[in-house]
Amino acid sequence: MLIELILALVVGVLIGTITGLAPGIHINLIAAILLASLSSFAGIPLIALVVFIVAMSITHTFLDFIPSVFLGAPEEDTFLSILPGHELLQEGHGYKAVVLTLYGSLFALLIILIFTPLFILFLPSLYKTIKFIIPFVLIFISFYLIFREDNFLLSLVVFLLAGFLGIAAFNLPIKEPLLPLLSGLFGISSLIISLKSSKNPKKQSLLPLKEIKLSKSEFKKASLAALISAPLCSFLPGISSGHAATIGSEIIPQERKGFLFLVGSINTVIMALSFITVYAIGKARSGTAAAIQDILHQISLQHLIIILGTIIISGILAFFLGINLAKFFALSLNKINYKKLTLGIIIILTIINLIFSSWLGFIVLITSTSLGIFCILSSSRRINLMGALIVPAIIYYLIN
């Protein structure tokens, strides 16, 4: 059993590296493929499949800032890093930007260890108490962020359109509705924009790690913001890392370096605590957490200990992988043919969606891609596209 678990962890880290570096290819896609072909893994312990999913997911959260910073192709959990990351990239410090997010993700492992027992002890009773107000909390957070924007009417339109699209996708006979929905809103749309506007930045510098650090003030503010916002958003359905980072930075204003640390930390905390949430209250708030729930049905304490160990080990491995891969990208930046790489990923994503979501899913893909492009070109914050998940969640909790 131990050998299978180690192999599953290693393979999970490798696949998580691929999904993290390939913009637009989401871990939910791999989890969906695994669930669809579960019968092919007969003879393999179910917990080994779970270890694979957890290791892949955590590794992905460490590494998915690399394409976000260097290629300008974010996912729904990393798009907030684009502005400060792009600024540093244009200054020749893209490596520094990625390392700051890696520091945040590494710090997240400590937050996870602190909050895991708290979630187990207090979340069941807390969730029962606040369950009836969850839709109103989601409405408040959504409208607060919308009305903070300059053009709040446009942002409201984007949010509502995404919400209607999400409702339609979840009610159509599509096997994997999240696949075309997320691929279009956050994957292909950003890839098309980057395909149109891609240009090579200036030569990148590689600072020693000891010179890449936050001041004590920046670290305190970023850490406190992560400690406040990430655990809160870890069990609320439809609330993304982007929402948590925005909430955290609203509570405690961040400078550029601190914000990158904050986004990296929150990204990993929310992913990891989504697995703990399944154990604590039986609710999955991420696609990979839902996949684990489908595989195990009932998560035991032994399963939880293995999952927690996998989170820590894969996180440490992913940190060192991320440092070296960021160096490679920084050195190879001007040698990469952006347009060919981006076009290839768009074609691959389209084919995958056709295979797993059929023609109805393809229609959702085209629609969500169009909405994603509209959002980017209209300068509305892409966090409003999360209406595709938040609006269906609000409706679900209002009627149940």
SEMARKE-642663 format. One record per residue (C-alpha): residue number from 1; residue in three letters; x, y negated, z negated. Coordinates in steps of 0.02 Angstrom, whole numbers, m for minus. Each point is the difference from the previous one (the first is absolute). Example, Ala and Ser with C-alpha at 12.3 -4.5 7.8 and 13.67 -1.06 7.14 Angstrom:
% residues 2
<rec seq="1" type="ALA" X="615" Y="225" Z="m390"/>
<rec seq="2" type="SER" X="69" Y="m172" Z="33"/>
% end
This chain:
% residues 400
<rec seq="1" type="MET" X="0" Y="0" Z="0"/>
<rec seq="2" type="LEU" X="141" Y="m121" Z="m46"/>
<rec seq="3" type="ILE" X="83" Y="22" Z="170"/>
<rec seq="4" type="GLU" X="m165" Y="m36" Z="89"/>
<rec seq="5" type="LEU" X="m25" Y="m157" Z="m103"/>
<rec seq="6" type="ILE" X="176" Y="m64" Z="36"/>
<rec seq="7" type="LEU" X="m20" Y="35" Z="187"/>
<rec seq="8" type="ALA" X="m170" Y="m86" Z="m1"/>
<rec seq="9" type="LEU" X="76" Y="m152" Z="m85"/>
<rec seq="10" type="VAL" X="145" Y="m10" Z="123"/>
<rec seq="11" type="VAL" X="m114" Y="20" Z="152"/>
<rec seq="12" type="GLY" X="m120" Y="m128" Z="m74"/>
<rec seq="13" type="VAL" X="142" Y="m126" Z="m19"/>
<rec seq="14" type="LEU" X="54" Y="32" Z="180"/>
<rec seq="15" type="ILE" X="m176" Y="m20" Z="71"/>
<rec seq="16" type="GLY" X="m29" Y="m152" Z="m111"/>
<rec seq="17" type="THR" X="159" Y="m74" Z="74"/>
<rec seq="18" type="ILE" X="m68" Y="25" Z="175"/>
<rec seq="19" type="THR" X="m171" Y="m75" Z="m40"/>
<rec seq="20" type="GLY" X="81" Y="m142" Z="m94"/>
<rec seq="21" type="LEU" X="113" Y="m45" Z="146"/>
<rec seq="22" type="ALA" X="m127" Y="28" Z="139"/>
<rec seq="23" type="PRO" X="m118" Y="m151" Z="m7"/>
<rec seq="24" type="GLY" X="m182" Y="44" Z="22"/>
<rec seq="25" type="ILE" X="19" Y="185" Z="m45"/>
<rec seq="26" type="HIS" X="m89" Y="12" Z="m168"/>
<rec seq="27" type="ILE" X="22" Y="131" Z="m135"/>
<rec seq="28" type="ASN" X="m189" Y="24" Z="2"/>
<rec seq="29" type="LEU" X="23" Y="69" Z="176"/>
<rec seq="30" type="ILE" X="123" Y="132" Z="m60"/>
<rec seq="31" type="ALA" X="m114" Y="44" Z="m147"/>
<rec seq="32" type="ALA" X="m148" Y="14" Z="121"/>
<rec seq="33" type="ILE" X="100" Y="115" Z="115"/>
<rec seq="34" type="LEU" X="51" Y="106" Z="m150"/>
<rec seq="35" type="LEU" X="m180" Y="18" Z="m60"/>
<rec seq="36" type="ALA" X="m61" Y="39" Z="176"/>
<rec seq="37" type="SER" X="128" Y="142" Z="14"/>
<rec seq="38" type="LEU" X="m6" Y="59" Z="m181"/>
<rec seq="39" type="SER" X="m38" Y="180" Z="51"/>
<rec seq="40" type="SER" X="167" Y="6" Z="90"/>
<rec seq="41" type="PHE" X="91" Y="m17" Z="m166"/>
<rec seq="42" type="ALA" X="m69" Y="159" Z="m77"/>
<rec seq="43" type="GLY" X="127" Y="75" Z="m118"/>
<rec seq="44" type="ILE" X="74" Y="m169" Z="m48"/>
<rec seq="45" type="PRO" X="m44" Y="m53" Z="m179"/>
<rec seq="46" type="LEU" X="m126" Y="m141" Z="1"/>
<rec seq="47" type="ILE" X="104" Y="m100" Z="m124"/>
<rec seq="48" type="ALA" X="144" Y="3" Z="126"/>
<rec seq="49" type="LEU" X="m114" Y="m85" Z="127"/>
<rec seq="50" type="VAL" X="m43" Y="m128" Z="m133"/>
<rec seq="51" type="VAL" X="185" Y="m31" Z="m37"/>
<rec seq="52" type="PHE" X="27" Y="m27" Z="186"/>
<rec seq="53" type="ILE" X="m140" Y="m130" Z="8"/>
<rec seq="54" type="VAL" X="57" Y="m92" Z="m157"/>
<rec seq="55" type="ALA" X="183" Y="m4" Z="54"/>
<rec seq="56" type="MET" X="m49" Y="m60" Z="174"/>
<rec seq="57" type="SER" X="m114" Y="m135" Z="m71"/>
<rec seq="58" type="ILE" X="125" Y="m70" Z="m125"/>
<rec seq="59" type="THR" X="143" Y="3" Z="126"/>
<rec seq="60" type="HIS" X="m111" Y="m91" Z="123"/>
<rec seq="61" type="THR" X="m32" Y="m142" Z="m123"/>
<rec seq="62" type="PHE" X="187" Y="m26" Z="m23"/>
<rec seq="63" type="LEU" X="43" Y="0" Z="185"/>
<rec seq="64" type="ASP" X="m148" Y="m78" Z="90"/>
<rec seq="65" type="PHE" X="68" Y="m175" Z="m30"/>
<rec seq="66" type="ILE" X="144" Y="37" Z="120"/>
<rec seq="67" type="PRO" X="m106" Y="m10" Z="159"/>
<rec seq="68" type="SER" X="m101" Y="m139" Z="m81"/>
<rec seq="69" type="VAL" X="155" Y="m109" Z="m21"/>
<rec seq="70" type="PHE" X="109" Y="54" Z="146"/>
<rec seq="71" type="LEU" X="m132" Y="36" Z="133"/>
<rec seq="72" type="GLY" X="m140" Y="m114" Z="m56"/>
<rec seq="73" type="ALA" X="m120" Y="148" Z="0"/>
<rec seq="74" type="PRO" X="m84" Y="15" Z="m171"/>
<rec seq="75" type="GLU" X="m135" Y="115" Z="m66"/>
<rec seq="76" type="GLU" X="m143" Y="m50" Z="m113"/>
<rec seq="77" type="ASP" X="111" Y="19" Z="m154"/>
<rec seq="78" type="THR" X="150" Y="m99" Z="65"/>
<rec seq="79" type="PHE" X="m67" Y="m142" Z="106"/>
<rec seq="80" type="LEU" X="22" Y="m127" Z="m141"/>
<rec seq="81" type="SER" X="188" Y="28" Z="11"/>
<rec seq="82" type="ILE" X="4" Y="m63" Z="179"/>
<rec seq="83" type="LEU" X="14" Y="m186" Z="m36"/>
<rec seq="84" type="PRO" X="141" Y="m3" Z="m131"/>
<rec seq="85" type="GLY" X="81" Y="153" Z="81"/>
<rec seq="86" type="HIS" X="m4" Y="m80" Z="172"/>
<rec seq="87" type="GLU" X="72" Y="m161" Z="m70"/>
<rec seq="88" type="LEU" X="147" Y="94" Z="m75"/>
<rec seq="89" type="LEU" X="21" Y="101" Z="160"/>
<rec seq="90" type="GLN" X="13" Y="m158" Z="104"/>
<rec seq="91" type="GLU" X="131" Y="m63" Z="m122"/>
<rec seq="92" type="GLY" X="99" Y="161" Z="26"/>
<rec seq="93" type="HIS" X="m53" Y="78" Z="m166"/>
<rec seq="94" type="GLY" X="m124" Y="135" Z="51"/>
<rec seq="95" type="TYR" X="101" Y="129" Z="m97"/>
<rec seq="96" type="LYS" X="m17" Y="m106" Z="m156"/>
<rec seq="97" type="ALA" X="m189" Y="m12" Z="24"/>
<rec seq="98" type="VAL" X="m19" Y="190" Z="11"/>
<rec seq="99" type="VAL" X="114" Y="29" Z="m151"/>
<rec seq="100" type="LEU" X="m108" Y="m117" Z="m105"/>
<rec seq="101" type="THR" X="m154" Y="104" Z="42"/>
<rec seq="102" type="LEU" X="98" Y="158" Z="m43"/>
<rec seq="103" type="TYR" X="46" Y="m75" Z="m168"/>
<rec seq="104" type="GLY" X="m185" Y="m30" Z="m28"/>
<rec seq="105" type="SER" X="m46" Y="178" Z="46"/>
<rec seq="106" type="LEU" X="135" Y="69" Z="m115"/>
<rec seq="107" type="PHE" X="m65" Y="m109" Z="m143"/>
<rec seq="108" type="ALA" X="m173" Y="70" Z="39"/>
<rec seq="109" type="LEU" X="57" Y="171" Z="m62"/>
<rec seq="110" type="LEU" X="16" Y="m74" Z="m175"/>
<rec seq="111" type="ILE" X="m173" Y="m77" Z="12"/>
<rec seq="112" type="ILE" X="m70" Y="168" Z="54"/>
<rec seq="113" type="LEU" X="76" Y="88" Z="m151"/>
<rec seq="114" type="ILE" X="m71" Y="m132" Z="m115"/>
<rec seq="115" type="PHE" X="m176" Y="0" Z="71"/>
<rec seq="116" type="THR" X="m24" Y="187" Z="32"/>
<rec seq="117" type="PRO" X="m39" Y="43" Z="m183"/>
<rec seq="118" type="LEU" X="m105" Y="m158" Z="m16"/>
<rec seq="119" type="PHE" X="m102" Y="49" Z="154"/>
<rec seq="120" type="ILE" X="m26" Y="176" Z="m67"/>
<rec seq="121" type="LEU" X="m53" Y="m62" Z="m173"/>
<rec seq="122" type="PHE" X="m105" Y="m152" Z="41"/>
<rec seq="123" type="LEU" X="m54" Y="3" Z="182"/>
<rec seq="124" type="PRO" X="m143" Y="128" Z="m17"/>
<rec seq="125" type="SER" X="m92" Y="m102" Z="m132"/>
<rec seq="126" type="LEU" X="47" Y="m166" Z="82"/>
<rec seq="127" type="TYR" X="m62" Y="60" Z="169"/>
<rec seq="128" type="LYS" X="m167" Y="56" Z="m73"/>
<rec seq="129" type="THR" X="m20" Y="m170" Z="m82"/>
<rec seq="130" type="ILE" X="39" Y="m106" Z="152"/>
<rec seq="131" type="LYS" X="m64" Y="116" Z="137"/>
<rec seq="132" type="PHE" X="m161" Y="m98" Z="22"/>
<rec seq="133" type="ILE" X="93" Y="m166" Z="23"/>
<rec seq="134" type="ILE" X="128" Y="67" Z="126"/>
<rec seq="135" type="PRO" X="m96" Y="m64" Z="154"/>
<rec seq="136" type="PHE" X="m12" Y="m173" Z="m78"/>
<rec seq="137" type="VAL" X="186" Y="2" Z="m41"/>
<rec seq="138" type="LEU" X="36" Y="45" Z="182"/>
<rec seq="139" type="ILE" X="m115" Y="m140" Z="60"/>
<rec seq="140" type="PHE" X="83" Y="m126" Z="m116"/>
<rec seq="141" type="ILE" X="177" Y="47" Z="53"/>
<rec seq="142" type="SER" X="m45" Y="m2" Z="184"/>
<rec seq="143" type="PHE" X="m87" Y="m168" Z="m4"/>
<rec seq="144" type="TYR" X="132" Y="m77" Z="m112"/>
<rec seq="145" type="LEU" X="136" Y="44" Z="126"/>
<rec seq="146" type="ILE" X="m108" Y="m54" Z="148"/>
<rec seq="147" type="PHE" X="m42" Y="m171" Z="m72"/>
<rec seq="148" type="ARG" X="182" Y="m31" Z="m43"/>
<rec seq="149" type="GLU" X="37" Y="m12" Z="186"/>
<rec seq="150" type="ASP" X="0" Y="m160" Z="102"/>
<rec seq="151" type="ASN" X="m127" Y="65" Z="126"/>
<rec seq="152" type="PHE" X="m107" Y="103" Z="m118"/>
<rec seq="153" type="LEU" X="m145" Y="15" Z="124"/>
<rec seq="154" type="LEU" X="112" Y="86" Z="127"/>
<rec seq="155" type="SER" X="71" Y="112" Z="m135"/>
<rec seq="156" type="LEU" X="m176" Y="43" Z="m57"/>
<rec seq="157" type="VAL" X="m46" Y="47" Z="179"/>
<rec seq="158" type="VAL" X="153" Y="113" Z="13"/>
<rec seq="159" type="PHE" X="m40" Y="81" Z="m167"/>
<rec seq="160" type="LEU" X="m182" Y="33" Z="45"/>
<rec seq="161" type="LEU" X="41" Y="63" Z="175"/>
<rec seq="162" type="ALA" X="126" Y="120" Z="m75"/>
<rec seq="163" type="GLY" X="m131" Y="53" Z="m127"/>
<rec seq="164" type="PHE" X="m130" Y="38" Z="134"/>
<rec seq="165" type="LEU" X="131" Y="96" Z="98"/>
<rec seq="166" type="GLY" X="44" Y="101" Z="m154"/>
<rec seq="167" type="ILE" X="m184" Y="42" Z="m32"/>
<rec seq="168" type="ALA" X="m21" Y="54" Z="181"/>
<rec seq="169" type="ALA" X="158" Y="106" Z="m1"/>
<rec seq="170" type="PHE" X="m48" Y="92" Z="m160"/>
<rec seq="171" type="ASN" X="m176" Y="35" Z="64"/>
<rec seq="172" type="LEU" X="49" Y="62" Z="173"/>
<rec seq="173" type="PRO" X="34" Y="186" Z="27"/>
<rec seq="174" type="ILE" X="189" Y="m27" Z="m1"/>
<rec seq="175" type="LYS" X="105" Y="133" Z="m84"/>
<rec seq="176" type="GLU" X="134" Y="m121" Z="m63"/>
<rec seq="177" type="PRO" X="m78" Y="m175" Z="2"/>
<rec seq="178" type="LEU" X="145" Y="m81" Z="m95"/>
<rec seq="179" type="LEU" X="122" Y="50" Z="137"/>
<rec seq="180" type="PRO" X="m67" Y="m111" Z="142"/>
<rec seq="181" type="LEU" X="m57" Y="m133" Z="m123"/>
<rec seq="182" type="LEU" X="169" Y="m28" Z="m83"/>
<rec seq="183" type="SER" X="101" Y="37" Z="157"/>
<rec seq="184" type="GLY" X="m90" Y="m140" Z="91"/>
<rec seq="185" type="LEU" X="m17" Y="m130" Z="m137"/>
<rec seq="186" type="PHE" X="178" Y="10" Z="m66"/>
<rec seq="187" type="GLY" X="101" Y="106" Z="121"/>
<rec seq="188" type="ILE" X="m31" Y="m23" Z="185"/>
<rec seq="189" type="SER" X="m60" Y="m179" Z="m17"/>
<rec seq="190" type="SER" X="162" Y="m57" Z="m82"/>
<rec seq="191" type="LEU" X="101" Y="104" Z="123"/>
<rec seq="192" type="ILE" X="m84" Y="m83" Z="149"/>
<rec seq="193" type="ILE" X="36" Y="m172" Z="m73"/>
<rec seq="194" type="SER" X="181" Y="46" Z="m36"/>
<rec seq="195" type="LEU" X="13" Y="73" Z="176"/>
<rec seq="196" type="LYS" X="m51" Y="m168" Z="70"/>
<rec seq="197" type="SER" X="108" Y="m109" Z="m110"/>
<rec seq="198" type="SER" X="150" Y="108" Z="m43"/>
<rec seq="199" type="LYS" X="170" Y="m82" Z="7"/>
<rec seq="200" type="ASN" X="170" Y="44" Z="m71"/>
<rec seq="201" type="PRO" X="46" Y="m92" Z="m160"/>
<rec seq="202" type="LYS" X="174" Y="m60" Z="m48"/>
<rec seq="203" type="LYS" X="138" Y="117" Z="m57"/>
<rec seq="204" type="GLN" X="m35" Y="72" Z="m172"/>
<rec seq="205" type="SER" X="115" Y="m9" Z="m151"/>
<rec seq="206" type="LEU" X="24" Y="143" Z="m123"/>
<rec seq="207" type="LEU" X="22" Y="m70" Z="m174"/>
<rec seq="208" type="PRO" X="64" Y="115" Z="m138"/>
<rec seq="209" type="LEU" X="m140" Y="64" Z="m112"/>
<rec seq="210" type="LYS" X="71" Y="m93" Z="m150"/>
<rec seq="211" type="GLU" X="m28" Y="m163" Z="93"/>
<rec seq="212" type="ILE" X="m182" Y="40" Z="40"/>
<rec seq="213" type="LYS" X="m92" Y="m36" Z="m161"/>
<rec seq="214" type="LEU" X="m138" Y="m102" Z="m77"/>
<rec seq="215" type="SER" X="28" Y="m135" Z="m129"/>
<rec seq="216" type="LYS" X="m65" Y="41" Z="m175"/>
<rec seq="217" type="SER" X="m147" Y="m117" Z="29"/>
<rec seq="218" type="GLU" X="m44" Y="78" Z="168"/>
<rec seq="219" type="PHE" X="13" Y="176" Z="m71"/>
<rec seq="220" type="LYS" X="m110" Y="m41" Z="m151"/>
<rec seq="221" type="LYS" X="m135" Y="m80" Z="107"/>
<rec seq="222" type="ALA" X="m2" Y="137" Z="132"/>
<rec seq="223" type="SER" X="3" Y="140" Z="m130"/>
<rec seq="224" type="LEU" X="m141" Y="m77" Z="m102"/>
<rec seq="225" type="ALA" X="m106" Y="m28" Z="156"/>
<rec seq="226" type="ALA" X="26" Y="183" Z="50"/>
<rec seq="227" type="LEU" X="m42" Y="62" Z="m176"/>
<rec seq="228" type="ILE" X="m162" Y="m100" Z="0"/>
<rec seq="229" type="SER" X="m68" Y="26" Z="176"/>
<rec seq="230" type="ALA" X="60" Y="171" Z="60"/>
<rec seq="231" type="PRO" X="m78" Y="111" Z="m136"/>
<rec seq="232" type="LEU" X="m163" Y="m100" Z="7"/>
<rec seq="233" type="CYS" X="m15" Y="27" Z="187"/>
<rec seq="234" type="SER" X="55" Y="182" Z="m6"/>
<rec seq="235" type="PHE" X="m174" Y="69" Z="m38"/>
<rec seq="236" type="LEU" X="m110" Y="m127" Z="88"/>
<rec seq="237" type="PRO" X="m61" Y="69" Z="168"/>
<rec seq="238" type="GLY" X="43" Y="m99" Z="155"/>
<rec seq="239" type="ILE" X="127" Y="m112" Z="m88"/>
<rec seq="240" type="SER" X="167" Y="11" Z="89"/>
<rec seq="241" type="SER" X="179" Y="m38" Z="m48"/>
<rec seq="242" type="GLY" X="m24" Y="m163" Z="95"/>
<rec seq="243" type="HIS" X="m145" Y="m49" Z="m114"/>
<rec seq="244" type="ALA" X="101" Y="44" Z="m155"/>
<rec seq="245" type="ALA" X="151" Y="m99" Z="59"/>
<rec seq="246" type="THR" X="m109" Y="m150" Z="41"/>
<rec seq="247" type="ILE" X="m86" Y="9" Z="m169"/>
<rec seq="248" type="GLY" X="167" Y="18" Z="m89"/>
<rec seq="249" type="SER" X="76" Y="m149" Z="90"/>
<rec seq="250" type="GLU" X="m156" Y="m103" Z="m34"/>
<rec seq="251" type="ILE" X="14" Y="35" Z="m187"/>
<rec seq="252" type="ILE" X="189" Y="m26" Z="m5"/>
<rec seq="253" type="PRO" X="67" Y="m101" Z="149"/>
<rec seq="254" type="GLN" X="150" Y="82" Z="83"/>
<rec seq="255" type="GLU" X="151" Y="m62" Z="95"/>
<rec seq="256" type="ARG" X="53" Y="87" Z="161"/>
<rec seq="257" type="LYS" X="116" Y="131" Z="m76"/>
<rec seq="258" type="GLY" X="m116" Y="35" Z="m145"/>
<rec seq="259" type="PHE" X="m147" Y="24" Z="116"/>
<rec seq="260" type="LEU" X="93" Y="133" Z="101"/>
<rec seq="261" type="PHE" X="43" Y="89" Z="m163"/>
<rec seq="262" type="LEU" X="m183" Y="m13" Z="m52"/>
<rec seq="263" type="VAL" X="m69" Y="70" Z="164"/>
<rec seq="264" type="GLY" X="122" Y="146" Z="m4"/>
<rec seq="265" type="SER" X="m44" Y="41" Z="m180"/>
<rec seq="266" type="ILE" X="m188" Y="m9" Z="23"/>
<rec seq="267" type="ASN" X="5" Y="106" Z="157"/>
<rec seq="268" type="THR" X="79" Y="146" Z="m93"/>
<rec seq="269" type="VAL" X="m96" Y="m22" Z="m163"/>
<rec seq="270" type="ILE" X="m171" Y="4" Z="84"/>
<rec seq="271" type="MET" X="44" Y="153" Z="103"/>
<rec seq="272" type="ALA" X="67" Y="97" Z="m150"/>
<rec seq="273" type="LEU" X="m139" Y="m49" Z="m120"/>
<rec seq="274" type="SER" X="m129" Y="53" Z="130"/>
<rec seq="275" type="PHE" X="56" Y="179" Z="m33"/>
<rec seq="276" type="ILE" X="m12" Y="m26" Z="m189"/>
<rec seq="277" type="THR" X="m174" Y="m75" Z="24"/>
<rec seq="278" type="VAL" X="m60" Y="161" Z="84"/>
<rec seq="279" type="TYR" X="52" Y="96" Z="m156"/>
<rec seq="280" type="ALA" X="m73" Y="m127" Z="m121"/>
<rec seq="281" type="ILE" X="m171" Y="m34" Z="77"/>
<rec seq="282" type="GLY" X="m11" Y="113" Z="153"/>
<rec seq="283" type="LYS" X="m8" Y="m147" Z="120"/>
<rec seq="284" type="ALA" X="117" Y="m18" Z="150"/>
<rec seq="285" type="ARG" X="41" Y="m179" Z="54"/>
<rec seq="286" type="SER" X="125" Y="48" Z="138"/>
<rec seq="287" type="GLY" X="m5" Y="120" Z="146"/>
<rec seq="288" type="THR" X="144" Y="106" Z="m66"/>
<rec seq="289" type="ALA" X="m77" Y="6" Z="m175"/>
<rec seq="290" type="ALA" X="m161" Y="62" Z="80"/>
<rec seq="291" type="ALA" X="99" Y="132" Z="94"/>
<rec seq="292" type="ILE" X="76" Y="62" Z="m164"/>
<rec seq="293" type="GLN" X="m174" Y="7" Z="m77"/>
<rec seq="294" type="ASP" X="m62" Y="102" Z="149"/>
<rec seq="295" type="ILE" X="146" Y="121" Z="m14"/>
<rec seq="296" type="LEU" X="m3" Y="30" Z="m189"/>
<rec seq="297" type="HIS" X="m183" Y="m40" Z="m37"/>
<rec seq="298" type="GLN" X="43" Y="m12" Z="m185"/>
<rec seq="299" type="ILE" X="166" Y="m76" Z="m55"/>
<rec seq="300" type="SER" X="70" Y="78" Z="m159"/>
<rec seq="301" type="LEU" X="125" Y="m74" Z="m122"/>
<rec seq="302" type="GLN" X="135" Y="113" Z="74"/>
<rec seq="303" type="HIS" X="m40" Y="m67" Z="173"/>
<rec seq="304" type="LEU" X="10" Y="m178" Z="m67"/>
<rec seq="305" type="ILE" X="173" Y="29" Z="m76"/>
<rec seq="306" type="ILE" X="62" Y="69" Z="167"/>
<rec seq="307" type="ILE" X="m76" Y="m148" Z="92"/>
<rec seq="308" type="LEU" X="80" Y="m125" Z="m120"/>
<rec seq="309" type="GLY" X="170" Y="86" Z="17"/>
<rec seq="310" type="THR" X="m17" Y="m6" Z="189"/>
<rec seq="311" type="ILE" X="m40" Y="m186" Z="m6"/>
<rec seq="312" type="ILE" X="159" Y="m39" Z="m100"/>
<rec seq="313" type="ILE" X="119" Y="113" Z="97"/>
<rec seq="314" type="SER" X="m63" Y="m48" Z="173"/>
<rec seq="315" type="GLY" X="1" Y="m184" Z="m50"/>
<rec seq="316" type="ILE" X="184" Y="7" Z="m51"/>
<rec seq="317" type="LEU" X="46" Y="94" Z="160"/>
<rec seq="318" type="ALA" X="m100" Y="m124" Z="104"/>
<rec seq="319" type="PHE" X="89" Y="m148" Z="m80"/>
<rec seq="320" type="PHE" X="172" Y="60" Z="56"/>
<rec seq="321" type="LEU" X="m69" Y="51" Z="170"/>
<rec seq="322" type="GLY" X="m75" Y="m173" Z="17"/>
<rec seq="323" type="ILE" X="164" Y="m88" Z="m40"/>
<rec seq="324" type="ASN" X="93" Y="98" Z="135"/>
<rec seq="325" type="LEU" X="m138" Y="m12" Z="129"/>
<rec seq="326" type="ALA" X="m15" Y="m188" Z="m27"/>
<rec seq="327" type="LYS" X="187" Y="m14" Z="34"/>
<rec seq="328" type="PHE" X="m20" Y="102" Z="159"/>
<rec seq="329" type="PHE" X="m145" Y="m107" Z="61"/>
<rec seq="330" type="ALA" X="93" Y="m161" Z="m40"/>
<rec seq="331" type="LEU" X="153" Y="58" Z="97"/>
<rec seq="332" type="SER" X="m102" Y="71" Z="145"/>
<rec seq="333" type="LEU" X="m127" Y="m139" Z="11"/>
<rec seq="334" type="ASN" X="62" Y="m80" Z="160"/>
<rec seq="335" type="LYS" X="24" Y="169" Z="85"/>
<rec seq="336" type="ILE" X="m182" Y="55" Z="m16"/>
<rec seq="337" type="ASN" X="m117" Y="m19" Z="148"/>
<rec seq="338" type="TYR" X="m151" Y="m65" Z="m94"/>
<rec seq="339" type="LYS" X="m122" Y="7" Z="144"/>
<rec seq="340" type="LYS" X="36" Y="181" Z="44"/>
<rec seq="341" type="LEU" X="m9" Y="55" Z="m182"/>
<rec seq="342" type="THR" X="m162" Y="m94" Z="m32"/>
<rec seq="343" type="LEU" X="m83" Y="59" Z="160"/>
<rec seq="344" type="GLY" X="47" Y="180" Z="m39"/>
<rec seq="345" type="ILE" X="m78" Y="m11" Z="m173"/>
<rec seq="346" type="ILE" X="m160" Y="m76" Z="72"/>
<rec seq="347" type="ILE" X="m15" Y="144" Z="124"/>
<rec seq="348" type="ILE" X="33" Y="132" Z="m134"/>
<rec seq="349" type="LEU" X="m130" Y="m77" Z="m118"/>
<rec seq="350" type="THR" X="m129" Y="m6" Z="138"/>
<rec seq="351" type="ILE" X="27" Y="183" Z="45"/>
<rec seq="352" type="ILE" X="m10" Y="53" Z="m183"/>
<rec seq="353" type="ASN" X="m163" Y="m94" Z="m22"/>
<rec seq="354" type="LEU" X="m74" Y="81" Z="154"/>
<rec seq="355" type="ILE" X="47" Y="172" Z="m64"/>
<rec seq="356" type="PHE" X="m65" Y="m19" Z="m177"/>
<rec seq="357" type="SER" X="m142" Y="m125" Z="18"/>
<rec seq="358" type="SER" X="m74" Y="38" Z="173"/>
<rec seq="359" type="TRP" X="m77" Y="m131" Z="113"/>
<rec seq="360" type="LEU" X="m103" Y="m80" Z="m140"/>
<rec seq="361" type="GLY" X="158" Y="m25" Z="m100"/>
<rec seq="362" type="PHE" X="82" Y="m74" Z="155"/>
<rec seq="363" type="ILE" X="m139" Y="m130" Z="9"/>
<rec seq="364" type="VAL" X="30" Y="m42" Z="m183"/>
<rec seq="365" type="LEU" X="186" Y="m11" Z="38"/>
<rec seq="366" type="ILE" X="m27" Y="m125" Z="142"/>
<rec seq="367" type="THR" X="m121" Y="m103" Z="m106"/>
<rec seq="368" type="SER" X="111" Y="m2" Z="m154"/>
<rec seq="369" type="THR" X="152" Y="m44" Z="105"/>
<rec seq="370" type="SER" X="m94" Y="m146" Z="78"/>
<rec seq="371" type="LEU" X="m55" Y="m62" Z="m171"/>
<rec seq="372" type="GLY" X="179" Y="18" Z="m66"/>
<rec seq="373" type="ILE" X="68" Y="m103" Z="145"/>
<rec seq="374" type="PHE" X="m136" Y="m132" Z="m25"/>
<rec seq="375" type="CYS" X="46" Y="m12" Z="m184"/>
<rec seq="376" type="ILE" X="186" Y="m23" Z="37"/>
<rec seq="377" type="LEU" X="m28" Y="m129" Z="137"/>
<rec seq="378" type="SER" X="m127" Y="m97" Z="m103"/>
<rec seq="379" type="SER" X="126" Y="m17" Z="m143"/>
<rec seq="380" type="SER" X="m121" Y="79" Z="m122"/>
<rec seq="381" type="ARG" X="92" Y="102" Z="m131"/>
<rec seq="382" type="ARG" X="m1" Y="184" Z="45"/>
<rec seq="383" type="ILE" X="m54" Y="43" Z="m175"/>
<rec seq="384" type="ASN" X="m176" Y="m47" Z="59"/>
<rec seq="385" type="LEU" X="1" Y="153" Z="114"/>
<rec seq="386" type="MET" X="m10" Y="105" Z="m158"/>
<rec seq="387" type="GLY" X="m185" Y="m42" Z="7"/>
<rec seq="388" type="ALA" X="m7" Y="160" Z="103"/>
<rec seq="389" type="LEU" X="25" Y="96" Z="m162"/>
<rec seq="390" type="ILE" X="m65" Y="m122" Z="m129"/>
<rec seq="391" type="VAL" X="m173" Y="m31" Z="75"/>
<rec seq="392" type="PRO" X="m43" Y="187" Z="14"/>
<rec seq="393" type="ALA" X="65" Y="22" Z="m179"/>
<rec seq="394" type="ILE" X="m110" Y="m143" Z="m62"/>
<rec seq="395" type="ILE" X="m154" Y="73" Z="85"/>
<rec seq="396" type="TYR" X="39" Y="174" Z="m67"/>
<rec seq="397" type="TYR" X="13" Y="m59" Z="m180"/>
<rec seq="398" type="LEU" X="m155" Y="m111" Z="14"/>
<rec seq="399" type="ILE" X="m112" Y="143" Z="57"/>
<rec seq="400" type="ASN" X="74" Y="139" Z="m108"/>
% end
